Amino acid sequence: MAIHEHNEKDTEARMELSRLANLEISKLAEAAADICKDDDRPIFHGIMARIKTLSEIIFYAQKLHGRDEGDEPSTRDLERIYSGLLA
């Protein structure tokens, strides 16, 4: 029973993290489109790097890689990366 509750909480946390990351991806894409008009390359590259990071968070948070192989980041590590911290 405790394992089921832990898995359920982990799934909820991963879903919320994925939702937040997807929202930010959408906003960053809009910002990138606006910035490209001005050709401000450092900002553009920073936005693109954040989009890549968020995409990776979603990949692992939603377990899109399929089965666990043991080297996937934990939910806590994904949350730290999302917040801009090191895992």
C-alpha positions in Angstrom: 0.0 0.0 0.0 2.8 2.5 0.9 4.6 1.7 -2.4 1.4 2.4 -4.3 0.9 5.7 -2.5 4.5 6.7 -3.3 4.1 5.8 -7.0 0.9 7.8 -7.1 2.5 10.9 -5.5 5.5 10.5 -7.9 3.2 10.3 -10.9 1.3 13.4 -9.7 4.6 15.3 -9.2 5.8 14.2 -12.7 2.5 15.3 -14.3 2.6 18.7 -12.7 6.3 19.2 -13.6 5.5 18.2 -17.2 2.6 20.7 -17.3 4.7 23.5 -16.0 7.6 22.7 -18.4 5.2 22.5 -21.4 3.7 25.9 -20.5 7.2 27.4 -20.3 8.2 25.9 -23.7 5.2 27.5 -25.2 6.1 30.9 -23.8 9.7 30.6 -24.8 8.8 29.7 -28.3 6.6 32.8 -28.5 9.5 34.9 -27.1 12.0 33.3 -29.6 9.8 34.3 -32.5 9.7 37.9 -31.3 13.4 38.0 -30.6 14.4 36.5 -34.0 12.9 39.7 -35.6 15.7 41.7 -33.8 18.3 39.0 -34.3 19.6 39.2 -30.7 21.7 36.1 -30.8 22.8 35.7 -27.1 19.2 35.9 -25.9 18.0 33.6 -28.7 20.6 30.9 -27.8 19.7 31.1 -24.1 16.1 30.6 -25.0 16.9 27.7 -27.2 19.1 26.1 -24.4 16.2 26.4 -22.0 13.8 24.9 -24.5 16.2 21.9 -24.9 16.4 21.5 -21.1 12.6 21.6 -20.7 12.2 19.1 -23.5 14.5 16.7 -21.6 12.6 17.3 -18.4 9.4 16.3 -20.1 11.1 13.3 -21.7 12.1 11.9 -18.3 9.1 13.2 -16.2 6.6 11.5 -18.5 8.9 8.5 -18.8 8.8 8.8 -22.5 11.9 6.7 -22.7 9.9 3.6 -21.9 11.1 1.3 -19.2 13.5 2.4 -16.4 17.1 1.5 -17.0 18.5 2.8 -13.7 20.2 6.0 -15.0 17.1 8.2 -15.2 17.1 11.3 -13.0 14.8 11.2 -10.0 11.7 13.5 -9.8 13.6 15.6 -7.2 16.5 16.0 -9.6 14.1 17.0 -12.4 12.5 19.6 -10.2 15.9 21.0 -9.3 16.9 21.2 -13.0 13.5 22.9 -13.8 14.3 25.5 -11.1 17.6 26.2 -12.6 19.7 24.3 -10.1 22.1 21.5 -10.6 20.7 18.0 -10.2 
